[in-house]
Amino acid sequence: MSISQALHANIILKKPLCIPTKQKSLAEILKTMYTVFVEEVCFMETIKNVLVGQSGGPTAVINASLAGVYETARAMGAEHVYGMRYGIQGLLQEQIVDLNECLSDKMDIELLKRTPASYLGSCRFRLPNPDVDEEPYKQLFHLFEKYEIGAVFYIGGNDSMDTIARLAAYGAKVKSSIRFIGVPKTIDNDLMFTDHTPGYGSAAKYIAATIKGIICDSSVYNLNSVTVVEIMGRHTGWLAGAASLAAGADCNGPDMILLPERAFDEKAFLTKVAQLEKERHTLVIAVSEGVKNKDGEFLCDLVSGPGAVDAFGHKAALSGTARYLADLIKAHLGCKTRAVELSVLQRCASPLASRTDVTEAYQVGGAAVEAAFRGETGKMCTIYRVSDIPYRTETGLTDVSRVANKEKCVPDEWISEDGMHVTPEFARYARPLIQAELHPFYVDGVPRHLHL
């Protein structure tokens, strides 16, 4: 390979390129440069086509990761970027779209970044153990061969990483050269081995802004009242903890925050509510939907019953925790109460998306593609925090098997001693993630989105 060819190839450096300049002639300098390229440069693998899917619950920035995958793959030479309609479940039915035809110009990419929910559609489908049922894997790898797929990217959370782990393991078993890379996504922020997950920052920004508005609204009338705000979070309290970000020079923030990491103690809860009510006439309480009592029962189940579970054994829907607590307070303390459930608004409020979150979502999509072109497989992209002030991050990789089906909880030291609030350390961690805005393109007064 000539030096000019090397300079125009898709390359990454194993280490910083160092060219000695104290040579006797130009010929020796060129010879040294050629040797350095041969010895220190790792050439990217050639991948003809790639496939990308989205899975699990959507976020306000999941499509920014899709944009990162698409643009980076095309820039690195992929001829076609195919998309799975409705995740791996749709792929098994050969529901595939050619994104080259859907994303025709830069404006489409910018609209995609600003579009909430999953552009390709999603699913909650679990691949079986191949030792028990190998047929879905044979079907999938037949499709990979049919479409000449060299790399597969799956944007999702804990359960989606299980899909990537199973595909990578099966690929290794059948000696496939296809690369399988997970792209992190979840508003729950509960993925292991990454500082945080794309999607969380925007949900946290929406929660903080909404809680702040509710605090203002609840103080309008001169009467005692308690407003309980139910926030998503089945097993972890990262989202409920984000309510603390409402606090600032003009707002004290919520009076109490209840997390799934602490069992609900009815007596202690009512005692604290009564105490706070004597100090101020209005209270706002943030609570995770997944809070349980000391017997391990979801508080919401005490209102609506246990309900159905999904393919991964998770409750398909949690609802009623705020109503349960509001009724409990009213029955014991006799004051006016209101239950507010933020529900899906937390994950689809793109006009309040964090620009930091959008940027990082795009970056992990691009980093996933770069990893595949380097020959990596069975990995998930991660975010490493370099510093808080100024806030800086870098992308990395971890084995996807370390992430699949596992959850990262809020650290004990970030939860107050009584278990009914978070410490300042939580806010120091979360506040950088909600900074700046990426404003939608408004048409006729409402945001314009991109749809298949």
ZABA-88262 format. One line per field, with one value per residue (C-alpha): x, y, z; residue number from 1; chain. Coordinates in Angstrom, 1 decimal. Layout:
# residues N
x	c(X,...) $
y	c(Y,...) $
z	c(Z,...) $
nr	c(NUM,...) $
kette	c(A,...) $
# end
This chain:
# residues 452
x	c(0.0,1.3,1.5,-1.2,-3.5,-2.9,-3.7,-7.0,-8.0,-10.4,-8.0,-7.6,-4.4,-3.3,-1.3,-0.4,1.5,5.1,7.2,10.9,12.0,15.8,16.5,19.2,16.9,13.3,13.5,14.3,11.5,9.0,10.4,9.9,6.4,5.6,7.0,4.9,1.7,2.4,3.3,1.1,-2.0,-4.9,-7.1,-10.8,-12.6,-14.8,-18.5,-20.9,-24.2,-25.3,-28.6,-30.0,-33.0,-34.7,-36.1,-37.9,-39.4,-38.7,-37.0,-36.9,-33.4,-33.4,-33.6,-30.5,-28.6,-30.2,-29.0,-25.5,-25.5,-26.8,-24.5,-21.3,-22.0,-22.5,-19.4,-17.3,-18.4,-21.5,-23.5,-26.8,-28.1,-31.1,-33.6,-35.6,-39.3,-40.4,-37.1,-36.0,-39.6,-40.3,-37.0,-38.1,-41.0,-38.5,-39.9,-36.9,-36.5,-33.6,-32.8,-30.8,-34.2,-35.9,-33.2,-32.5,-31.0,-29.5,-32.9,-34.2,-31.4,-32.1,-35.8,-34.9,-32.9,-35.8,-38.4,-39.5,-40.4,-38.8,-38.7,-38.3,-40.8,-40.0,-40.8,-40.4,-39.4,-37.0,-35.0,-35.1,-32.1,-30.7,-30.0,-33.8,-35.0,-32.5,-35.0,-35.2,-31.4,-31.3,-33.9,-32.1,-28.7,-30.3,-31.7,-28.2,-26.8,-29.6,-29.0,-25.2,-25.2,-21.7,-22.8,-25.9,-26.7,-29.5,-30.5,-32.0,-31.7,-31.0,-33.3,-32.1,-28.5,-29.7,-30.6,-27.2,-25.5,-27.4,-26.8,-23.1,-22.8,-24.6,-22.6,-19.4,-20.7,-21.4,-18.2,-20.0,-18.0,-21.0,-20.4,-23.1,-22.9,-25.4,-26.2,-27.4,-30.8,-33.1,-34.8,-34.4,-30.6,-30.1,-27.5,-24.4,-20.8,-21.8,-21.9,-25.4,-27.6,-28.9,-32.5,-32.1,-31.0,-34.0,-36.4,-34.7,-35.0,-38.7,-39.3,-37.4,-39.2,-42.6,-42.1,-41.1,-44.3,-46.4,-44.7,-45.8,-49.3,-49.8,-49.0,-51.8,-54.4,-54.1,-55.0,-53.2,-52.7,-50.4,-49.6,-48.1,-46.4,-45.8,-42.7,-41.5,-39.0,-39.9,-36.9,-34.6,-35.1,-33.0,-36.0,-37.7,-34.4,-34.3,-37.2,-34.5,-33.1,-36.2,-34.4,-32.6,-32.5,-36.3,-37.5,-36.9,-37.7,-40.0,-40.5,-40.1,-38.8,-39.6,-37.4,-37.7,-34.3,-36.0,-39.0,-42.1,-42.7,-46.3,-45.9,-42.7,-44.1,-47.3,-45.3,-43.0,-45.9,-47.7,-44.5,-43.8,-47.5,-47.1,-44.1,-45.6,-49.2,-48.5,-46.3,-45.2,-44.0,-42.2,-42.6,-41.3,-44.0,-42.1,-42.0,-42.8,-43.9,-41.9,-43.7,-42.4,-45.7,-45.9,-48.0,-49.7,-50.9,-52.7,-54.9,-55.2,-54.0,-50.8,-51.4,-49.6,-45.9,-43.9,-41.6,-38.8,-40.9,-41.4,-44.7,-46.1,-47.5,-47.2,-49.8,-51.6,-48.7,-49.5,-53.2,-52.6,-50.4,-52.8,-55.7,-53.6,-52.7,-56.2,-57.6,-55.1,-54.4,-57.7,-56.1,-56.7,-54.7,-54.0,-52.3,-50.5,-49.1,-46.4,-46.7,-45.3,-44.8,-41.4,-40.1,-41.6,-41.4,-38.9,-39.4,-37.8,-35.0,-31.5,-29.0,-26.3,-28.5,-29.1,-25.4,-24.4,-27.1,-25.7,-22.2,-22.8,-24.5,-21.4,-19.1,-21.0,-20.4,-16.7,-16.3,-17.9,-15.6,-12.7,-13.8,-15.4,-18.5,-20.5,-20.0,-22.1,-21.0,-20.5,-20.2,-17.2,-17.3,-13.9,-14.9,-17.8,-16.5,-16.2,-18.5,-16.7,-17.3,-15.8,-17.2,-16.0,-17.0,-17.9,-18.8,-22.6,-22.9,-22.0,-24.9,-27.7,-30.5,-28.8,-29.8,-27.8,-29.5,-29.1,-26.1,-27.0,-24.9,-27.0,-30.2,-31.0,-30.7,-34.5,-34.9,-37.3,-35.1,-31.8,-28.5,-26.7,-24.3,-27.2,-27.8,-24.1,-24.2,-27.4,-27.5,-24.9,-27.0,-29.9,-28.0,-28.9,-31.7,-32.2,-35.2,-37.7,-38.6,-42.1,-44.7,-48.1,-47.2,-46.3,-43.1,-42.5,-41.4,-40.2,-42.1,-41.9) $
y	c(0.0,3.4,6.3,8.2,5.2,4.9,8.5,8.2,4.9,4.6,4.3,4.6,5.0,2.4,5.2,8.8,9.0,10.0,10.8,11.5,14.5,14.5,12.5,13.1,13.1,13.3,9.7,8.6,10.6,9.0,5.6,6.2,7.5,4.3,2.1,3.9,3.4,-0.3,-0.8,1.6,2.0,-0.5,-0.4,-0.5,-3.7,-3.5,-3.8,-3.7,-3.2,-2.7,-3.2,-1.2,-1.7,0.0,-1.9,-1.4,1.9,5.0,8.2,11.8,11.1,7.5,8.7,10.8,7.5,6.2,9.3,8.7,5.1,6.0,9.0,7.3,4.0,5.9,8.0,4.8,3.3,1.2,0.9,0.4,1.1,-1.1,-0.6,-3.2,-2.3,-3.1,-4.5,-8.1,-9.2,-7.4,-8.6,-12.2,-11.2,-9.6,-6.1,-4.2,-0.7,0.9,4.0,5.4,5.9,7.4,9.8,11.6,14.8,16.7,18.1,14.6,13.9,17.1,16.3,12.7,14.0,16.1,13.3,11.5,7.8,5.1,6.1,2.4,1.1,-1.0,-4.3,-6.2,-9.6,-12.0,-14.4,-18.0,-20.0,-21.4,-24.7,-25.0,-23.3,-22.6,-21.7,-17.9,-17.7,-19.7,-17.4,-14.2,-15.3,-16.3,-12.7,-11.3,-13.3,-12.3,-8.6,-8.9,-7.5,-7.1,-5.4,-5.3,-2.4,-2.6,0.6,-0.2,-0.9,-3.9,-6.3,-5.2,-5.9,-9.5,-9.7,-8.5,-10.8,-13.8,-12.9,-12.3,-15.7,-17.5,-15.8,-16.9,-20.4,-20.6,-18.7,-15.8,-12.6,-10.4,-7.8,-7.2,-3.9,-2.5,1.2,2.3,3.9,4.2,7.0,4.8,5.3,1.9,0.4,-0.9,0.1,3.5,6.8,7.4,6.5,8.6,9.4,10.0,13.6,14.7,12.9,14.4,17.9,17.4,16.1,18.9,21.6,20.0,19.6,23.3,24.3,22.1,23.7,27.1,26.0,24.2,27.4,29.5,29.0,29.8,26.3,23.1,20.7,17.9,17.1,13.7,13.3,9.8,9.4,6.4,4.0,0.3,-0.7,2.3,5.9,7.8,9.5,10.4,11.7,14.1,16.0,17.4,19.4,21.7,23.3,26.6,30.2,30.6,27.2,24.8,21.8,18.9,18.4,14.6,12.1,8.4,5.8,2.1,1.6,2.1,0.1,2.3,2.8,4.1,5.3,7.2,8.6,10.0,11.3,13.3,14.6,15.8,17.5,19.3,20.3,22.3,24.2,25.0,25.0,23.2,20.1,18.4,14.8,13.0,9.2,6.5,4.3,1.2,1.9,-1.2,-1.7,-3.7,-6.9,-6.3,-5.3,-2.5,0.3,0.6,-3.0,-2.1,0.1,-1.7,-5.3,-7.0,-6.8,-8.4,-8.9,-8.6,-11.2,-10.4,-10.8,-7.1,-5.6,-4.3,-1.2,0.5,3.0,4.2,4.8,8.6,7.9,5.4,7.9,10.8,8.8,7.6,11.2,12.4,9.6,10.1,13.9,15.2,17.8,18.3,16.0,15.7,12.8,13.7,11.0,12.1,8.8,8.7,12.5,11.9,10.0,11.9,15.6,16.5,20.3,20.0,17.6,18.3,19.3,17.5,14.3,14.7,15.1,12.1,9.9,10.8,10.1,6.6,5.7,6.8,5.1,1.8,1.9,2.7,-0.2,-2.6,-1.4,-2.0,-5.6,-5.4,-7.6,-8.5,-5.0,-2.1,1.5,3.4,6.9,7.8,11.0,12.8,15.7,17.6,21.2,21.6,18.7,16.3,12.8,10.1,7.0,3.5,-0.2,-2.9,-6.6,-6.6,-9.7,-7.5,-5.3,-7.6,-8.1,-6.2,-2.9,0.0,1.5,4.9,4.7,4.4,7.5,9.6,8.8,10.8,9.1,8.8,7.4,10.2,12.5,12.6,14.2,17.1,14.5,13.3,16.8,17.3,14.1,14.7,18.5,18.5,16.0,18.4,21.4,23.4,22.9,21.6,23.5,21.8,23.1,24.5,24.5,26.0,26.4,22.7,20.7,19.0,15.3,12.7,9.4,6.3) $
z	c(0.0,-0.9,1.6,-0.4,-0.2,3.5,4.0,2.3,3.9,6.9,9.8,13.5,15.4,17.9,19.5,18.7,15.4,15.9,12.9,13.6,11.6,12.1,8.9,6.4,3.4,2.3,1.1,4.7,6.1,3.6,4.4,8.1,7.5,5.6,8.4,11.0,8.9,8.5,12.2,14.1,12.1,12.3,9.2,9.6,8.4,5.3,6.1,3.2,4.9,8.5,10.4,13.3,15.5,18.5,21.5,24.8,26.0,23.9,24.9,23.7,22.2,21.0,17.4,17.9,18.5,15.3,13.5,14.9,13.7,10.2,9.5,10.9,9.0,5.7,6.4,7.0,3.7,4.4,1.2,3.0,6.5,7.0,9.9,11.7,12.0,15.5,16.7,16.6,16.6,13.4,11.9,12.4,10.0,7.6,8.3,7.1,5.7,3.8,5.7,2.7,1.1,4.2,5.3,2.1,3.3,6.3,7.2,7.7,10.1,12.1,12.2,13.3,16.2,17.4,17.0,20.2,20.5,18.3,14.6,13.6,16.1,19.1,20.8,24.1,22.7,24.3,22.1,23.5,24.6,21.4,23.1,23.6,20.4,17.7,14.9,15.5,15.3,12.0,10.6,11.7,10.4,7.1,6.9,7.8,4.9,2.5,3.1,3.4,6.9,8.5,11.7,13.8,16.2,18.8,20.7,24.0,27.7,30.0,28.1,24.7,25.7,26.5,22.8,21.7,24.1,22.8,19.1,19.7,21.5,18.8,16.1,17.8,18.1,14.3,13.5,12.0,11.1,11.9,14.6,17.3,19.3,21.8,22.0,25.4,25.9,28.8,30.8,33.9,33.9,35.3,33.0,34.6,33.7,32.2,34.0,32.7,29.8,26.9,27.5,31.2,30.9,28.9,31.1,34.2,32.6,32.0,35.5,37.2,35.1,35.7,39.4,39.6,37.9,40.1,43.2,41.9,41.1,44.5,46.4,44.8,47.5,51.2,52.4,53.5,50.6,49.6,45.9,45.2,41.8,40.4,38.4,36.3,37.8,38.4,40.5,40.7,41.7,39.3,37.7,41.0,42.3,39.3,41.0,43.3,40.3,40.6,43.6,43.0,44.0,43.3,44.4,47.3,45.3,46.4,50.1,50.0,47.4,47.8,45.9,45.2,46.9,50.3,51.6,52.3,56.0,56.4,60.0,59.3,56.2,57.8,60.7,58.4,56.3,59.5,60.7,57.4,57.1,60.3,58.9,55.5,54.2,50.9,50.2,47.0,47.2,44.3,44.3,42.1,40.6,41.8,45.6,47.6,51.3,53.8,52.6,49.0,47.6,45.0,46.5,43.2,43.4,46.6,44.4,41.1,41.6,40.3,36.5,33.6,33.0,29.8,28.1,30.5,33.6,34.4,35.3,32.0,33.7,37.1,38.0,41.1,43.6,43.8,44.2,47.0,48.9,48.3,49.7,52.6,53.6,53.2,55.4,58.2,58.1,56.6,54.3,50.6,48.4,44.7,42.7,39.5,37.2,34.7,32.8,29.2,29.1,30.8,27.8,24.9,25.8,23.0,23.3,26.7,25.6,27.0,24.3,26.3,26.1,22.4,21.7,23.8,22.3,18.8,20.0,21.3,18.1,16.1,18.6,18.2,14.4,14.9,17.3,14.8,12.0,14.4,14.7,18.1,18.9,21.9,23.4,24.5,24.2,27.5,28.6,30.9,32.9,32.6,34.8,36.4,36.0,33.1,32.3,29.9,28.8,26.6,25.0,25.8,25.5,28.0,27.5,26.9,29.1,32.1,31.4,30.2,32.7,35.4,37.1,38.6,41.7,43.2,45.6,49.3,50.1,47.7,49.7,52.8,56.2,56.6,53.1,52.0,49.9,48.1,49.1,47.3,45.7,43.6,42.2,41.5,39.5,37.6,36.9,34.1,32.2,31.8,30.4,27.3,24.7,21.2,20.0,17.7,14.3,14.8,12.0,12.6,16.3,17.0,16.6,13.2,13.5,11.1,10.6,8.4) $
nr	c(1,2,3,4,5,6,7,8,9,10,11,12,13,14,15,16,17,18,19,20,21,22,23,24,25,26,27,28,29,30,31,32,33,34,35,36,37,38,39,40,41,42,43,44,45,46,47,48,49,50,51,52,53,54,55,56,57,58,59,60,61,62,63,64,65,66,67,68,69,70,71,72,73,74,75,76,77,78,79,80,81,82,83,84,85,86,87,88,89,90,91,92,93,94,95,96,97,98,99,100,101,102,103,104,105,106,107,108,109,110,111,112,113,114,115,116,117,118,119,120,121,122,123,124,125,126,127,128,129,130,131,132,133,134,135,136,137,138,139,140,141,142,143,144,145,146,147,148,149,150,151,152,153,154,155,156,157,158,159,160,161,162,163,164,165,166,167,168,169,170,171,172,173,174,175,176,177,178,179,180,181,182,183,184,185,186,187,188,189,190,191,192,193,194,195,196,197,198,199,200,201,202,203,204,205,206,207,208,209,210,211,212,213,214,215,216,217,218,219,220,221,222,223,224,225,226,227,228,229,230,231,232,233,234,235,236,237,238,239,240,241,242,243,244,245,246,247,248,249,250,251,252,253,254,255,256,257,258,259,260,261,262,263,264,265,266,267,268,269,270,271,272,273,274,275,276,277,278,279,280,281,282,283,284,285,286,287,288,289,290,291,292,293,294,295,296,297,298,299,300,301,302,303,304,305,306,307,308,309,310,311,312,313,314,315,316,317,318,319,320,321,322,323,324,325,326,327,328,329,330,331,332,333,334,335,336,337,338,339,340,341,342,343,344,345,346,347,348,349,350,351,352,353,354,355,356,357,358,359,360,361,362,363,364,365,366,367,368,369,370,371,372,373,374,375,376,377,378,379,380,381,382,383,384,385,386,387,388,389,390,391,392,393,394,395,396,397,398,399,400,401,402,403,404,405,406,407,408,409,410,411,412,413,414,415,416,417,418,419,420,421,422,423,424,425,426,427,428,429,430,431,432,433,434,435,436,437,438,439,440,441,442,443,444,445,446,447,448,449,450,451,452) $
kette	c(A,A,A,A,A,A,A,A,A,A,A,A,A,A,A,A,A,A,A,A,A,A,A,A,A,A,A,A,A,A,A,A,A,A,A,A,A,A,A,A,A,A,A,A,A,A,A,A,A,A,A,A,A,A,A,A,A,A,A,A,A,A,A,A,A,A,A,A,A,A,A,A,A,A,A,A,A,A,A,A,A,A,A,A,A,A,A,A,A,A,A,A,A,A,A,A,A,A,A,A,A,A,A,A,A,A,A,A,A,A,A,A,A,A,A,A,A,A,A,A,A,A,A,A,A,A,A,A,A,A,A,A,A,A,A,A,A,A,A,A,A,A,A,A,A,A,A,A,A,A,A,A,A,A,A,A,A,A,A,A,A,A,A,A,A,A,A,A,A,A,A,A,A,A,A,A,A,A,A,A,A,A,A,A,A,A,A,A,A,A,A,A,A,A,A,A,A,A,A,A,A,A,A,A,A,A,A,A,A,A,A,A,A,A,A,A,A,A,A,A,A,A,A,A,A,A,A,A,A,A,A,A,A,A,A,A,A,A,A,A,A,A,A,A,A,A,A,A,A,A,A,A,A,A,A,A,A,A,A,A,A,A,A,A,A,A,A,A,A,A,A,A,A,A,A,A,A,A,A,A,A,A,A,A,A,A,A,A,A,A,A,A,A,A,A,A,A,A,A,A,A,A,A,A,A,A,A,A,A,A,A,A,A,A,A,A,A,A,A,A,A,A,A,A,A,A,A,A,A,A,A,A,A,A,A,A,A,A,A,A,A,A,A,A,A,A,A,A,A,A,A,A,A,A,A,A,A,A,A,A,A,A,A,A,A,A,A,A,A,A,A,A,A,A,A,A,A,A,A,A,A,A,A,A,A,A,A,A,A,A,A,A,A,A,A,A,A,A,A,A,A,A,A,A,A,A,A,A,A,A,A,A,A,A,A,A,A,A,A,A,A,A,A,A,A,A,A,A,A,A,A,A,A,A,A,A,A,A,A,A,A,A,A,A,A,A,A,A,A,A,A,A) $
# end
